[in-house]
Amino acid sequence: MPHWAISILAFVALIAGMSIFLQIRTRQIAASRAGETFEMFSASFCREEVSLEVLWAVYESFESWNGKPFPVRADDVISDIYRMSDEDLDNTVLQVLAECNRKCPSVDQIESMSPILTIRDLMHFVAKCDYTGENAQ
């Protein structure tokens, strides 16, 4: 068999192995969080900091990230647990902002905010965004 064919097979095997590893890891994390609920998640936040509307929008976005119910924690590092790329995170942020009737901040405002690394960071980011005026509370 030519060397290039062996290299391709090895690469495919590596990708398949990583995919299986990540699926097993996700199942183990979910199993270790069995019984955790939205109420437990929301207790991680002060109601003065984050509204119930924002809590629900963010929780629902991440709870079903892999097509199956997944217990979300405030201190989950998004890139580690949910394996989101920056582009996927940007899309999720825009989706949550729309669900909460919040405006996307300007580039200047975004640069002055802390980076979004964890679910808690995302909550605080959305909570700082202004309402669009539609159904504003």
Secondary structure as UniProt FT lines:
FT   HELIX           3..32
FT   TURN            33..35
FT   HELIX           38..42
FT   TURN            43..44
FT   TURN            47..49
FT   HELIX           52..63
FT   TURN            64..66
FT   TURN            74..75
FT   HELIX           78..81
FT   HELIX           86..99
FT   TURN            100..101
FT   HELIX           107..112
FT   HELIX           119..128
FT   TURN            134..135
//
